[in-house]
Amino acid sequence: MPEYSGQPIILWQKMKKLASPRKSSLIEDQDRLDELMRGPGAQELELRNRLLGKNTVQAARIIAEEFVARFGECSGTLEYIVKKLLPLGRAARWEDLDLQINLFCKRFYAEWEIVTQYPDGSEKLLGITQPYGEAQVEFMDRVRFVLYSLPRQRDYKPSEKKASYRSDAEMADNFATCFLCWRSVLRKPFEKKTPLCALHTMESTLPEYRSRKEMRKKMLKIKDQLRKVVLTPAWVKENTKIHPRDFFATMCISPEGFFPFLVEHLRNQNMPLTTPEEIMEALEHPVDFKSLSEAELAAWQFHFADLGAYFERNYDRLLTAEAWLQAEVEHKRGGKREMKVGAK
């Protein structure tokens, strides 16, 4: 596996909105449960039973109650944690609860410099404090697996109204994923229309749109296969000495890793791939920066820096990108190509 230079964790920022699950078939639900039983989330079946049938508002409170019951209020009171998981106090999309958990856990990853300052203004570094919340992070990782395993219900849609984001970070946190690929899409608050990136913005009546929509079915099947073989951030953290951020960034440049189609795609972009942030920019390419407002440009910059520093949060994005790229190859060739996975 090639060497990879990791980036220091440098950013903190805000939260996003949430909502309820979507209804799926019994077969899909059983697959999700089977996947849960193969991973660390299997330790949280009692918590899963409490979450069954709940919307995200109810789920956030249950998770916060369990967190406080296990770790006390050293990270905040019950109501404080609920507010962190539901910053707007209501549900908008179920899947975003995973992001809220990630943002809440940033405090446990932090490393703080201890500096003493002398009367003449000079400073001396005395040391660096280490993260103190390994058990909290591991618990929240298991919660994320549990949330993914829950049967999906129909999404709750808030009424559309005029509103604006309070910061570039909040705008970045509300990026959606393009319906026809893996790239991110700027969204207005409470926007309902299907998210499409600059590369795939087109009328749904066009043959190209219908073709990619049909290809999406193949992509989802491939993605389900990938979930069964690609190591998760939690597994990497528990079983290797490699930081999950560096592990998954390395997988984006290693042809013998889990994402051979993505590696080839990124190399073909002819963009720098020496840091996680640069890999993020290549993943999102192309973005029409010239057409963006200052606030939108700042949101994209935050998006690259934040997900570069916490690159393991791209786990689902990497699965989606690899699945789309493989589906495109199979579609062009008119048949299947055996998935090659070299990493163990």
Disulfide bonds with the S-S distance in Angstrom:
none
